[in-house]
């Protein structure tokens, strides 16, 4: 199948090359400045404002060295199959595409641009001036705000009218509202202290403060150029955002979105080299008034105390190229994924030191992670991209901090979902062929795959409804729908249409902290 | 007699499995080729491409064949339809025609 697709794509490309070549018109006379704007307006949200890559590869003189301009032009026209890269045919003229290819092949990766606390402050937009005019309760029928489930719809082009945060009632599976975000929505976080507020972050690092009661954005702020990192403090007073471009993080007032302090992300990596670093995950915890932030390239986790001056405790040598993380044990333990050494590092947030490094498959990407309590054990589930021979989901005993099992699955995985009331842990298979349409379900007790669901599209980011009765999955890329299953019978019960849905975020997460735990576990911690 | 019935059944079975396979094949081909621009149910709100779901199967077949033999001109569609066999065209047309937009 994969080989067939590759052949097919190749034959289309060759066909296109054949029809493009005869045009043979001279390259566009557009200036580099215009081409830079074209790049910013069409490419930068995924490929990085600095041309260095973000969720898609870097596009610069170095990374595109030796690539055929004709092949690149065809790729831009048709898009890339099995990825988020859309076809720009009909959106950009042939001259613009030619100009872009030339521009990209001659432009080096740009220096880390500046985006200061003043830039952040100046970027605040206020859509609702007087928040006291907002309704006191939801303007739609819903039993509990926990039942709200948010979907980050990227939009086919990563921007435009398809890019929005879509909110669904996870009891009725009907859409209750949507917030246009301009560029691809990436992360949705909820305020633990006040159920009406949600925060939506885009790939271009804007944060929208959303009133879920009236389903509208009340404010927004631009915290950088690219980067999905976002966390909310347990008291709901602060949010913290981190960027890939530039290499910084900022703590904002959760109410006004005013920036309070910025942090330059740099440090000595595990190999002793001083590096400037992308921001990885940022997490607030019910355990304490702190934020934890992963410095991807520096391999450090910083713990920021939410008090005068926001002092930082640095935990070094956590791993090589950190990415995402999840919490356990009332939020006192943090499990951090490290790409390059294929481990998950357990950190004690109380003592602020490393507990242990655990084996985690190949290139672990834990998504939001999952923690379930089975037969007196606390089990953590970790997904990984699986770019190696053994394709497994790791299961760890988080009390003893040891590997329990490496569960064989059919491919690489990106995000596990679990719920205290649901029998299965769902993982998304992301290997780039027909397997990408599927979700596999691991039985919590036997720790074996018991079922494979064919969802369609590029199926990813499973999430349970707050009551655990339904499993939501994004049929992303060209699937263009969110599919809902009964979590026990695994029968399909509903579908909600939207463009390129990706991450799914249940409001219930603020009550159970990490997916799979029951809200009681959190009460016990306090 | 028995043999006739048996072979009749076999043919029926074969026909049915061909039908089932062609929609499956159409789905795979649509996912790999068409949906990149046209989407499955709908193209992107911002895309310059027409929707295909729920369109008449014969219309889709005719259009694809015209694109393939270049009696209908479109740079990109002439190239893409050029990569499709008669079977591909039937399968894809049947798949999209059966989808609800």
Contacts between the chains, C-beta under 8 A, distances in Angstrom:
chain1	res1	chain2	res2	distance
A	1	B	28	7.5
A	5	B	32	5.0
A	8	B	32	6.1
A	8	B	33	6.6
A	8	B	83	6.3
A	11	B	83	4.7
A	12	B	33	7.4
A	12	B	79	6.2
A	12	B	80	5.7
A	12	B	83	5.4
A	15	B	78	8.0
A	15	B	79	3.6
A	15	B	80	7.3
A	15	B	82	5.3
A	15	B	83	6.2
A	16	B	75	7.9
A	16	B	76	7.1
A	16	B	79	4.8
A	18	B	79	7.3
A	19	B	75	5.3
A	19	B	78	6.6
A	19	B	79	5.3
A	20	B	75	7.7
A	77	B	76	6.9
A	78	B	36	6.8
A	78	B	37	8.0
A	78	B	76	7.5
A	79	B	36	5.3
A	79	B	37	7.6
A	81	B	32	6.3
A	81	B	36	6.2
A	86	B	36	7.7
A	86	B	44	7.3
A	86	B	47	7.9
A	87	B	36	5.8
A	87	B	37	5.0
A	89	B	37	7.2
A	89	B	48	7.9
A	89	B	76	5.2
A	90	B	47	7.4
A	90	B	48	3.6
A	90	B	49	6.9
A	91	B	46	7.6
A	91	B	47	7.5
A	91	B	48	6.5
A	155	B	44	6.9
A	155	B	45	7.9
A	155	B	46	7.3
A	156	B	39	7.8
A	156	B	43	7.7
A	156	B	44	3.4
A	156	B	46	6.8
A	156	B	47	6.2
A	157	B	44	6.6
A	157	B	46	5.9
A	157	B	47	7.8
A	160	B	44	7.6
A	160	B	45	7.1
A	160	B	46	4.1
A	161	B	45	4.6
A	161	B	46	5.8
A	162	B	44	5.3
A	162	B	45	5.2
A	162	B	46	6.2
A	434	B	28	7.6
A	456	B	31	8.0
A	456	B	40	7.6
A	457	B	31	7.9
A	457	B	40	7.4
A	478	B	31	6.5
A	478	B	35	3.8
A	478	B	36	6.3
A	478	B	39	6.0
A	478	B	40	5.9
A	479	B	40	6.4
A	480	B	39	5.6
A	480	B	40	6.0
A	480	B	41	6.3
A	480	B	42	6.7
A	481	B	40	8.0
A	481	B	41	7.3
A	497	B	41	6.3
A	497	B	42	7.2
A	499	B	44	5.5
A	499	B	45	6.7
